[in-house]
Structure formats: C-alpha cells, structure tokens
Amino acid sequence: MPKVSPELLSILRCPVTGSPLVQEGDELVSTTAAADGEKVRYAIEDGIPLLLPPELLAAANAASSDQHDAKA
C-alpha cells in the first residue's frame, strides 16, 4: 500500500467538499460527507492520488478506454 506523505496530506483537499483528506488503505477519503451524505473516496495509483470527482473519473476512464480502442 503506497503511503501518501503527511506533508502532502496536510495540503490536499477534497475537490467536492473542500474538506481535508485522510488515507484509508489504498484510498484518500474526505473528512466531510458530500451532499448525498457519503464521504468521497479517491483512489491512489502508483502513489499518485486521483482527485477527480467520481462522475468525472468514470468519464475519464471511458475516454481513455475509447482512445485505446481507436489505436488498435
């Protein structure tokens, strides 16, 4: 499990709620719930937090998949 440095965690904020983030396993989690009452979770890939809101992350993954399909 890649650990995000305490220095980086001290400045990162959730782009949805604006709250600080804490690391839980392989994810960063907002300390304040979003409008839907759930805390927002962000994946960490190769030690890099992916701080895209969930709906934009799904769109980015779909676009990336489409680009890979076009190259084949």
C-alpha positions as CSV (number, residue, x, y, z in Angstrom):
1,M,0.0,0.0,0.0
2,P,1.6,3.3,-1.1
3,K,1.6,5.8,1.8
4,V,0.9,9.5,0.9
5,S,3.3,11.7,2.8
6,P,2.0,13.6,5.8
7,E,3.2,16.9,4.2
8,L,1.2,16.2,1.1
9,L,-1.9,15.2,3.1
10,S,-1.7,18.4,5.0
11,I,-2.3,20.5,1.9
12,L,-4.7,18.2,-0.1
13,R,-8.4,19.0,0.0
14,C,-11.4,17.1,-1.4
15,P,-12.4,18.8,-4.7
16,V,-16.1,18.0,-3.9
17,T,-16.4,19.1,-0.2
18,G,-13.3,21.2,0.3
19,S,-12.5,19.1,3.4
20,P,-9.1,17.6,4.4
21,L,-8.4,14.1,3.2
22,V,-7.2,11.1,5.2
23,Q,-5.7,7.9,3.9
24,E,-7.6,4.7,4.4
25,G,-5.8,1.8,2.8
26,D,-5.3,2.5,-1.0
27,E,-7.7,5.5,-1.0
28,L,-8.0,9.0,0.3
29,V,-11.3,9.8,2.0
30,S,-12.9,13.2,2.6
31,T,-13.4,14.0,6.2
32,T,-16.8,15.7,5.4
33,A,-19.7,14.0,3.7
34,A,-20.8,15.2,0.3
35,A,-24.4,16.4,-0.5
36,D,-25.5,12.8,-0.8
37,G,-24.4,12.0,2.7
38,E,-21.5,9.8,1.7
39,K,-17.8,10.6,2.2
40,V,-16.0,10.9,-1.2
41,R,-13.3,8.3,-1.9
42,Y,-10.3,8.8,-4.2
43,A,-8.0,6.0,-5.5
44,I,-4.3,6.2,-5.2
45,E,-2.5,4.7,-8.3
46,D,1.3,4.3,-8.3
47,G,1.5,6.6,-5.3
48,I,-0.5,9.4,-7.0
49,P,-3.9,10.4,-5.6
50,L,-6.5,10.6,-8.4
51,L,-8.5,13.6,-7.2
52,L,-11.3,13.6,-9.8
53,P,-14.8,13.6,-8.5
54,P,-16.4,10.1,-9.1
55,E,-18.5,11.2,-12.0
56,L,-15.5,12.8,-13.8
57,L,-13.3,9.8,-13.1
58,A,-15.8,7.5,-14.7
59,A,-15.9,9.8,-17.8
60,A,-12.1,10.0,-17.9
61,N,-11.8,6.2,-17.7
62,A,-14.3,5.8,-20.5
63,A,-12.5,8.3,-22.7
64,S,-9.2,6.6,-22.1
65,S,-10.7,3.2,-23.0
66,D,-12.1,4.7,-26.2
67,Q,-8.7,6.0,-27.2
68,H,-7.1,2.6,-26.6
69,D,-9.8,1.0,-28.8
70,A,-9.1,3.5,-31.6
71,K,-5.4,2.7,-31.7
72,A,-6.0,-1.0,-32.2
